[in-house]
Amino acid sequence: MNTEKIGELWAQFSEWLTFIWHFELYKSGSSSVAFNQVFIAITLVIIGLLISKRISNSIGNRIRKIGKLNENTTHVLQRIISLVFIAVIVLVALPIAGIPITIFTVMGGAVAIGVGFGAQNLFNNLISGIILMAEKPIRIGDIIVAGDSEGKVADIGNRCTRIRRGDGVDLLVPNSHFLEQPVINWTLFDSDLRGTLTIGVAYGSPVLKVKEILLQVANEHPKVLQKQPPFVLFDDFGDNALIFNLFFWSCVTMPMDLRKVTSELRFKIDELFAEAGICIAFPQRDIHLDTLKPLEVRMVSNDQKNTTKM
């Protein structure tokens, strides 16, 4: 391929790039938007978003180091700062790229139609996220139950909330779920939760001694709160056991904390019951045979069994 041919191809390629670079994408009256303007605007917005993220994170880290504001307030301030930076970046990038802001008044109808058909869920979750950060029905660090899952709120984003479950799995829940569906927040006002331990002992057991041991175990456990003293209720005369319920309060910071405390109480109760000779009941059944005549019972020795088989 000679030099003239290469020059012609390069000229055609340059002409094609120039055509695309100045290609008019939209026009309304005297205002128009070309491909190069959109490309420059998008590039400026992306660079601006990266810079704004670093700045908002830096401001958030400085606020956390000061320590005068809690985690939720810091998160809200960081989110607001980020949104303000995004709005400023868009308003600055469009004029620099030569795109008149007034053109969006003409495009408003088309944008509204697009939102109505394809982006209602996105905007619903975005607005729901703002409401969650303002009203605070859930906060970062709260232990909640959403649907069949329970965990700790790790982050409230623009579109969804990240919940860290006890098994280490991150669950992403749309923000609108927390405003439209029932949600259990274990730690909305404080971190104190009441636990219940149910145990059945055999009939004939000394019930007062059972109550004494249950209260002793609860009072001696370091994670059982004493500002709300534990108590025992003799709940029922069950089919196979005398049913007791031990109620206690504990301060939790993770979803598994209350279950761990309950498990430790059970270990200690089993130990003290064994020392006191108290039997933890198990299902028992009495079989009664109702016949019109006495049953015939025969005892056969092993030698007779072997002779019969031969």
C-alpha positions as CSV (number, residue, x, y, z in Angstrom):
1,M,0.0,0.0,0.0
2,N,1.6,3.3,-1.1
3,T,1.7,6.5,0.8
4,E,-1.0,8.2,-1.3
5,K,-3.5,5.4,-0.4
6,I,-2.7,5.6,3.3
7,G,-3.1,9.4,3.1
8,E,-6.5,9.0,1.5
9,L,-7.7,6.5,4.2
10,W,-6.4,8.8,7.0
11,A,-8.2,11.7,5.4
12,Q,-11.5,9.7,5.2
13,F,-11.1,8.5,8.8
14,S,-10.4,12.1,10.0
15,E,-13.4,13.4,8.1
16,W,-15.6,10.6,9.6
17,L,-14.4,11.5,13.1
18,T,-15.0,15.2,12.5
19,F,-18.5,14.4,11.3
20,I,-19.3,12.3,14.5
21,W,-17.6,14.9,16.8
22,H,-19.8,17.7,15.5
23,F,-22.9,15.5,14.9
24,E,-26.1,17.3,16.1
25,L,-28.0,15.2,18.5
26,Y,-30.8,17.5,19.5
27,K,-32.2,20.9,18.3
28,S,-34.9,23.1,19.6
29,G,-35.3,26.6,18.1
30,S,-31.9,28.3,18.2
31,S,-30.5,25.8,20.8
32,S,-28.8,22.6,19.7
33,V,-26.7,19.9,21.3
34,A,-23.9,18.2,19.5
35,F,-22.1,14.9,20.2
36,N,-18.9,16.7,21.3
37,Q,-20.8,18.8,23.9
38,V,-22.4,15.7,25.4
39,F,-19.0,13.9,25.5
40,I,-17.3,16.8,27.3
41,A,-20.2,17.2,29.7
42,I,-20.2,13.5,30.6
43,T,-16.4,13.5,31.0
44,L,-16.6,16.5,33.3
45,V,-19.4,15.0,35.4
46,I,-17.5,11.7,35.8
47,I,-14.3,13.5,36.9
48,G,-16.4,15.8,39.2
49,L,-18.2,12.8,40.8
50,L,-14.9,11.1,41.6
51,I,-13.5,14.3,43.1
52,S,-16.7,15.0,45.1
53,K,-16.7,11.4,46.5
54,R,-13.2,11.8,47.8
55,I,-14.0,15.2,49.3
56,S,-17.2,14.1,50.9
57,N,-15.4,11.0,52.3
58,S,-12.6,13.2,53.6
59,I,-15.1,15.5,55.3
60,G,-17.0,12.5,56.8
61,N,-13.8,11.0,58.2
62,R,-12.8,14.4,59.8
63,I,-16.2,14.7,61.4
64,R,-15.9,11.1,62.8
65,K,-12.5,11.9,64.2
66,I,-13.9,14.9,66.1
67,G,-16.4,12.5,67.7
68,K,-19.1,15.1,68.6
69,L,-21.6,13.6,66.2
70,N,-23.0,10.1,66.1
71,E,-22.6,7.7,63.1
72,N,-26.1,8.4,61.7
73,T,-25.7,12.2,61.8
74,T,-22.3,12.0,60.2
75,H,-23.7,9.7,57.4
76,V,-26.6,12.1,56.7
77,L,-24.2,15.1,56.5
78,Q,-21.8,13.2,54.2
79,R,-24.8,12.2,51.9
80,I,-26.0,15.8,51.8
81,I,-22.6,17.2,51.0
82,S,-22.3,14.6,48.2
83,L,-25.6,15.5,46.7
84,V,-24.7,19.2,46.8
85,F,-21.4,18.5,45.0
86,I,-23.3,16.5,42.4
87,A,-25.7,19.4,41.7
88,V,-23.0,21.9,41.5
89,I,-20.9,19.7,39.2
90,V,-23.8,19.3,36.8
91,L,-24.7,23.0,36.7
92,V,-21.0,23.9,36.1
93,A,-20.3,21.1,33.5
94,L,-23.2,21.9,31.2
95,P,-22.3,25.5,30.5
96,I,-18.6,24.6,30.1
97,A,-19.6,22.0,27.5
98,G,-21.8,24.6,25.7
99,I,-25.1,23.0,26.6
100,P,-27.7,25.6,27.6
101,I,-29.5,24.8,30.8
102,T,-32.7,26.2,29.4
103,I,-32.8,23.3,26.9
104,F,-34.0,21.1,29.8
105,T,-37.2,23.0,30.0
106,V,-38.1,21.8,26.5
107,M,-36.9,18.2,27.4
108,G,-38.9,18.2,30.6
109,G,-41.9,16.6,29.1
110,A,-39.9,13.8,27.5
111,V,-38.0,13.2,30.8
112,A,-41.3,13.1,32.7
113,I,-42.7,10.5,30.3
114,G,-39.5,8.4,30.7
115,V,-39.7,8.6,34.5
116,G,-43.3,7.6,34.4
117,F,-42.6,4.5,32.3
118,G,-39.2,3.3,33.3
119,A,-37.8,5.0,36.3
120,Q,-40.6,5.3,38.9
121,N,-39.0,2.6,41.1
122,L,-35.6,4.3,40.9
123,F,-37.1,7.7,42.0
124,N,-39.3,6.0,44.6
125,N,-36.3,4.4,46.2
126,L,-34.3,7.6,46.0
127,I,-37.0,9.7,47.7
128,S,-37.5,6.9,50.2
129,G,-33.8,7.0,51.1
130,I,-34.1,10.7,51.8
131,I,-37.1,10.1,54.0
132,L,-35.2,7.4,55.9
133,M,-32.3,9.7,56.6
134,A,-34.6,12.5,57.7
135,E,-37.2,10.6,59.8
136,K,-34.7,7.9,61.0
137,P,-37.1,4.9,61.4
138,I,-33.9,2.9,60.9
139,R,-30.4,4.0,61.4
140,I,-26.9,2.7,60.8
141,G,-26.1,0.2,63.5
142,D,-29.7,-0.7,64.2
143,I,-30.6,-4.4,64.4
144,I,-33.7,-5.0,62.3
145,V,-35.9,-7.7,60.9
146,A,-36.9,-7.2,57.2
147,G,-39.0,-10.0,55.9
148,D,-37.4,-13.3,56.8
149,S,-34.0,-11.8,57.4
150,E,-32.5,-10.1,60.4
151,G,-29.2,-8.2,60.6
152,K,-27.5,-4.9,61.3
153,V,-27.9,-1.9,59.1
154,A,-24.5,-1.2,57.6
155,D,-25.4,1.5,55.1
156,I,-28.3,3.6,53.8
157,G,-27.6,4.3,50.2
158,N,-29.5,6.4,47.5
159,R,-31.3,3.4,46.2
160,C,-31.1,0.6,48.7
161,T,-30.1,-0.2,52.3
162,R,-27.3,-2.7,53.0
163,I,-28.1,-5.1,55.9
164,R,-25.3,-7.2,57.4
165,R,-26.7,-10.5,58.5
166,G,-25.3,-12.6,61.3
167,D,-23.9,-15.2,58.8
168,G,-21.8,-12.5,57.2
169,V,-24.1,-12.1,54.1
170,D,-24.9,-8.6,52.9
171,L,-28.6,-8.2,52.1
172,L,-29.6,-5.3,49.8
173,V,-33.1,-4.1,50.4
174,P,-34.8,-1.3,48.4
175,N,-35.4,1.8,50.5
176,S,-39.1,1.9,49.6
177,H,-39.5,-1.5,51.5
178,F,-39.0,0.2,54.8
179,L,-41.8,2.7,54.2
180,E,-44.2,0.3,52.6
181,Q,-43.8,-3.0,54.6
182,P,-43.7,-3.7,58.3
183,V,-40.1,-3.6,59.7
184,I,-39.1,-4.7,63.2
185,N,-36.4,-2.4,64.7
186,W,-35.0,-4.0,67.8
187,T,-32.8,-1.0,68.7
188,L,-34.8,2.0,67.6
189,F,-34.7,3.7,71.0
190,D,-32.2,1.7,72.9
191,S,-30.2,-1.6,72.7
192,D,-31.9,-3.4,75.6
193,L,-33.8,-6.5,74.5
194,R,-35.9,-8.9,76.5
195,G,-35.1,-12.6,76.2
196,T,-37.2,-15.6,77.1
197,L,-35.9,-19.0,78.1
198,T,-38.5,-21.8,78.4
199,I,-37.7,-25.0,80.3
200,G,-39.8,-28.0,81.4
201,V,-39.0,-30.1,84.5
202,A,-40.4,-33.5,85.5
203,Y,-43.5,-33.7,87.6
204,G,-42.6,-34.0,91.3
205,S,-39.7,-31.6,91.0
206,P,-39.3,-28.9,93.8
207,V,-40.8,-25.9,91.9
208,L,-39.4,-23.3,94.4
209,K,-35.9,-24.8,93.9
210,V,-36.4,-24.6,90.2
211,K,-37.3,-20.9,90.4
212,E,-34.3,-20.2,92.7
213,I,-31.8,-21.8,90.3
214,L,-33.2,-20.0,87.3
215,L,-33.0,-16.6,89.0
216,Q,-29.5,-17.5,90.3
217,V,-28.2,-18.3,86.8
218,A,-29.7,-15.1,85.4
219,N,-28.5,-12.8,88.2
220,E,-24.9,-14.2,87.9
221,H,-24.6,-13.8,84.2
222,P,-22.6,-10.6,83.4
223,K,-24.6,-9.7,80.3
224,V,-28.0,-9.9,82.0
225,L,-29.1,-6.4,83.0
226,Q,-30.0,-5.8,86.6
227,K,-31.8,-2.5,86.2
228,Q,-34.7,-4.6,84.9
229,P,-34.4,-7.7,87.2
230,P,-35.1,-11.1,85.7
231,F,-38.2,-13.0,86.9
232,V,-39.6,-16.5,86.6
233,L,-43.2,-17.5,85.7
234,F,-44.6,-20.9,86.4
235,D,-46.3,-21.0,83.0
236,D,-48.3,-24.3,82.8
237,F,-48.8,-27.9,83.8
238,G,-47.8,-29.5,80.5
239,D,-48.5,-32.9,79.2
240,N,-45.1,-34.2,80.1
241,A,-43.5,-31.4,82.2
242,L,-44.0,-28.4,84.5
243,I,-43.3,-25.4,82.2
244,F,-41.3,-22.4,83.5
245,N,-40.3,-19.2,81.7
246,L,-37.3,-17.1,82.6
247,F,-37.5,-13.5,81.4
248,F,-34.4,-11.3,81.3
249,W,-33.0,-8.2,79.6
250,S,-29.7,-7.9,77.8
251,C,-27.9,-5.2,75.9
252,V,-27.2,-6.3,72.3
253,T,-25.0,-4.8,69.6
254,M,-25.2,-7.7,67.1
255,P,-28.1,-10.0,66.0
256,M,-26.5,-13.1,67.6
257,D,-25.9,-11.5,71.0
258,L,-29.2,-12.4,72.6
259,R,-29.0,-16.0,71.3
260,K,-25.5,-16.4,72.7
261,V,-26.7,-15.2,76.2
262,T,-29.6,-17.6,76.1
263,S,-27.3,-20.5,75.1
264,E,-24.9,-19.7,78.0
265,L,-27.9,-19.6,80.4
266,R,-29.0,-23.0,79.3
267,F,-25.6,-24.5,79.8
268,K,-25.5,-23.2,83.4
269,I,-29.0,-24.3,84.1
270,D,-28.3,-27.8,82.9
271,E,-25.3,-28.0,85.2
272,L,-27.1,-26.7,88.3
273,F,-30.1,-28.9,87.7
274,A,-27.9,-32.0,87.5
275,E,-26.3,-31.0,90.8
276,A,-29.7,-30.5,92.5
277,G,-31.1,-33.7,91.1
278,I,-33.8,-31.9,89.1
279,C,-34.7,-33.8,85.9
280,I,-35.4,-31.9,82.7
281,A,-38.5,-33.5,81.4
282,F,-38.8,-35.3,78.1
283,P,-42.0,-36.7,76.4
284,Q,-43.4,-39.9,78.0
285,R,-46.4,-42.0,77.1
286,D,-48.4,-44.6,79.0
287,I,-50.0,-47.3,76.9
288,H,-53.3,-48.9,78.0
289,L,-54.6,-52.0,76.3
290,D,-58.4,-52.3,76.5
291,T,-59.4,-56.0,75.8
292,L,-62.5,-58.1,76.6
293,K,-60.4,-60.9,78.0
294,P,-57.1,-61.2,79.7
295,L,-54.0,-61.1,77.5
296,E,-52.0,-64.4,77.1
297,V,-48.4,-63.8,78.0
298,R,-45.8,-66.5,77.3
299,M,-42.1,-66.6,78.1
300,V,-39.9,-68.5,75.6
301,S,-36.3,-69.3,76.2
302,N,-33.5,-68.9,73.6
303,D,-33.2,-72.7,73.2
304,Q,-36.8,-73.1,72.4
305,K,-36.5,-70.3,69.8
306,N,-33.6,-72.0,68.1
307,T,-35.4,-75.4,68.0
308,T,-38.5,-73.8,66.4
309,K,-36.4,-72.2,63.7
310,M,-34.8,-75.5,62.8
